[in-house]
Amino acid sequence: MNAVAGIILAGGLSRRMGGGDKCLRLLGGRPILARIVERARPQVDALAINANGDPGRFAEFALPVVADSVEGFVGPLGGILAGLDWAAAHAPHCAWVASFAGDAPFLPSDLVQRLVAQMAAEGSDLAVAASGGQAHPVFGLWRVDLREALRRALIEEQIYKVDRWTARYKLATVEFAATPLDPFFNANRPEDLAEAERLLA
C-alpha cells in the first residue's frame, strides 16, 4: 500500500456544544484537538486540519488548515473531500487519506494500521472503523483517486450521508473493542465533555 495522509475533521457547526470549535474545548487542561493530533500524527505521513473560517485559531498546532472544497455546509464528506484534494496537491506520494473526527480524544493509536491491513486483506476500496456493533464512518480510509467521484456525488447528486456514498464501493469495516473505553467516544455536548473528563481520570 502507498503512504497515507491524514485529515482531522474539525469543520462541524458544534450546535450541540453551543457553537464554536468543540475541538478547542479543554479536556484535562489541554485542547481536545491537541490529544487527537498526538494520537493521529504518528499514524500518517502528512497531517492537516479541515476547518472553515480563520485558520489562525489553530496556529498553535503548526498544521495546514484546509477549508471545505465544496460551498455550503455539506457535513463530513465535504471535509473528507477537502482532505483528498489537499493530499493530491501537497502529499502526492499518498494514495490514501485517513480521516479522524475532531471531537474524539481517545481514538485508537493503531487505527490506520488496522484499516490499511483490513482493506488489503479484503481487496476493498474504502475502510471504516466500528465499535460496539456501530460503524463510525468519519474514521475511515479513503482513496485519493476517488476524489472526483466524491465531488460529483456532493455537487451534482447532493449525497451528504457518508454511508450513502460508501455503499457504492467495496467497504471493509474494522471492529474495535468498546470496553473498557470506547475509543470513538466523542464529545458532542457539554455533558459528554464532563464524561470525557471522568474517563480521562
ABEGO torsion letter per residue (X at the ends): XBBBBBBBBAABAGAAAGEEBAAABBBGGBBAAAAAAAAAAAABABBBBBBBEBAAAAAAAGBBBBBBABBEBAEAAAAAAAAAAAAAAABAABABBBBBBAABAABBAAAAAAAAAAAAAAGBABBBBBBGGBBBAABBBBBAAAAAAAAAAAAAAGBABAAAAAAABBBBBBBBBAOABBAABBBABAAAAAAAAAAAX
